Amino acid sequence: MDLFAAESQNPLIPPVGEIVVGTITFAILAFVVIKFVFPIIEKTFQERRNAIEGGIERAEAAQAEAKAALEQYRAQLAEARTEAAQIRDAARAEGQQILEELRTQAQEESARIVARGEEQLAASRQQVVNELRGQIGSMAVTLAGRVVGESLEDDARRRGTVDRFLDELDAMSSSTQGDR
Amino acid sequence: MTSSASALASVLAVESDSGGGFVAPSIAEFYPPSIAEFSIFGIDFVITRITIISFIATAAILLFMVLATRRPTIVPRKSQWLMEGGYSLVRDNIGRDVIGPRYKPFVPFLGALFFFILANNAMSIIPFFQISPMSKFALPLVLAIMVYVLYNVVSIKNKGLGGYLKEVAVPPGVPPVFLILVTPIELLQMFIIRPFTLAVRLFANLFAGHMLLVVFSLGTVYLLGKVGENFSFVFAPLSFLMALFMTFFEVLVIVLQAYVFTVLTATYLNGAVEKGH
């Protein structure tokens, strides 16, 4: 196209050929972009949104889980505390009981010891009395023999005399025991 | 040889002639010599450098988008992140916020529009291309016609033809007397001015941007050839700085116009899906 011929061109009146070419160019771009490019971008946006939402959901789930674990831990702790208190109370009560038992036992024991001591005392006394009775008899006879200067030869007589004497002693001692 | 290059040659030729002054770039900038010409069904097709640039821009952005979304990962790669950011801008900030709750079906079209315009606009400052296909009226017009058809079809679908025309022609809350004025203006606005301004806004921005860049670039070259005359040693660097500044300004225009075109489309669609204004 000649430069001077171009001078007469009106820039606001485009040749039809240019319009057709322009339409085709734009149509090709629009087709590719609408068919392939923008759907991919939209899909990517959707995936990204899902990924972010999924992340938030996971975080929320983890938080809920942690909260549940904390609650459980707290409940267990409270339970353990109650249990410990119960055990302490029970131990205290048991201790008290043991103490009581021991005290009773000790009292019984002491009573028994006292009783046995008394028994022994009585037995010893009886023994002493019996021994003394024999000894006193022979001693008294010997003494009486010496005093009288005669030997009480007659065994039967002698026995009878001694026995009488002892009976009298017994009567005396029993009367004194009754006084006690 | 590109049109800018031929303009550059004419500047240099003038300089060597040392006769005439600076030859400003003309509208010929936008009518580079044809590479191939053919005719199908009586329609003449002229393939020029700008046509090829449009193909390259479209192919490049397509390739980038396809590669960026290939094998997407939950944690995005850099290119994937960039692509998703651009798509999110269109989907959430333009689609959802402007159209409203029924924005979903329009997002793909808005996205295609945004990335197509962005890539083609960007060619205006990319070295060795340095002219945007959008600075030819055909491409913005094509897009505006598509938007026009879309919002009218959606409106008729939602409100019925009668309901739609009534809503446009008789806006609620207008006293009947003023309808004589309001009705023609509203009809004109909805069916003629809207698509026209939509196309012209994009086209004119890129057209003017390219012209400014060429003027200051060629001016720099011209003034450098005249160093020593008429304070050219002062104005040549100034012209160069201006070209640099306009290039950065062009970056803003590239992004902003792609955004504005998409937002306006969304606004029209919002009017189409919502009952009443």
Boltz contact constraints between the chains, C-beta under 6 A:
constraints:
  - contact:
      token1: [A, 1]
      token2: [B, 31]
      max_distance: 6.0
  - contact:
      token1: [A, 1]
      token2: [B, 33]
      max_distance: 6.0
  - contact:
      token1: [A, 1]
      token2: [B, 34]
      max_distance: 6.0
  - contact:
      token1: [A, 3]
      token2: [B, 28]
      max_distance: 6.0
  - contact:
      token1: [A, 6]
      token2: [B, 28]
      max_distance: 6.0
  - contact:
      token1: [A, 6]
      token2: [B, 31]
      max_distance: 6.0
  - contact:
      token1: [A, 9]
      token2: [B, 31]
      max_distance: 6.0
  - contact:
      token1: [A, 11]
      token2: [B, 137]
      max_distance: 6.0
  - contact:
      token1: [A, 12]
      token2: [B, 137]
      max_distance: 6.0
  - contact:
      token1: [A, 14]
      token2: [B, 137]
      max_distance: 6.0
  - contact:
      token1: [A, 14]
      token2: [B, 138]
      max_distance: 6.0
  - contact:
      token1: [A, 16]
      token2: [B, 43]
      max_distance: 6.0
  - contact:
      token1: [A, 17]
      token2: [B, 43]
      max_distance: 6.0
  - contact:
      token1: [A, 17]
      token2: [B, 44]
      max_distance: 6.0
  - contact:
      token1: [A, 17]
      token2: [B, 45]
      max_distance: 6.0
  - contact:
      token1: [A, 17]
      token2: [B, 46]
      max_distance: 6.0
  - contact:
      token1: [A, 18]
      token2: [B, 138]
      max_distance: 6.0
  - contact:
      token1: [A, 19]
      token2: [B, 138]
      max_distance: 6.0
  - contact:
      token1: [A, 19]
      token2: [B, 142]
      max_distance: 6.0
  - contact:
      token1: [A, 22]
      token2: [B, 138]
      max_distance: 6.0
  - contact:
      token1: [A, 22]
      token2: [B, 139]
      max_distance: 6.0
  - contact:
      token1: [A, 22]
      token2: [B, 142]
      max_distance: 6.0
  - contact:
      token1: [A, 23]
      token2: [B, 142]
      max_distance: 6.0
  - contact:
      token1: [A, 25]
      token2: [B, 54]
      max_distance: 6.0
  - contact:
      token1: [A, 25]
      token2: [B, 58]
      max_distance: 6.0
  - contact:
      token1: [A, 26]
      token2: [B, 116]
      max_distance: 6.0
  - contact:
      token1: [A, 29]
      token2: [B, 58]
      max_distance: 6.0
  - contact:
      token1: [A, 29]
      token2: [B, 62]
      max_distance: 6.0
  - contact:
      token1: [A, 29]
      token2: [B, 116]
      max_distance: 6.0
  - contact:
      token1: [A, 30]
      token2: [B, 112]
      max_distance: 6.0
  - contact:
      token1: [A, 32]
      token2: [B, 62]
      max_distance: 6.0
  - contact:
      token1: [A, 33]
      token2: [B, 112]
      max_distance: 6.0
  - contact:
      token1: [A, 34]
      token2: [B, 108]
      max_distance: 6.0
  - contact:
      token1: [A, 37]
      token2: [B, 65]
      max_distance: 6.0
  - contact:
      token1: [A, 37]
      token2: [B, 69]
      max_distance: 6.0
  - contact:
      token1: [A, 38]
      token2: [B, 108]
      max_distance: 6.0
  - contact:
      token1: [A, 38]
      token2: [B, 111]
      max_distance: 6.0
  - contact:
      token1: [A, 40]
      token2: [B, 69]
      max_distance: 6.0
  - contact:
      token1: [A, 40]
      token2: [B, 72]
      max_distance: 6.0
  - contact:
      token1: [A, 41]
      token2: [B, 69]
      max_distance: 6.0
  - contact:
      token1: [A, 41]
      token2: [B, 84]
      max_distance: 6.0
  - contact:
      token1: [A, 41]
      token2: [B, 87]
      max_distance: 6.0
  - contact:
      token1: [A, 44]
      token2: [B, 72]
      max_distance: 6.0
  - contact:
      token1: [A, 48]
      token2: [B, 74]
      max_distance: 6.0
  - contact:
      token1: [A, 51]
      token2: [B, 74]
      max_distance: 6.0
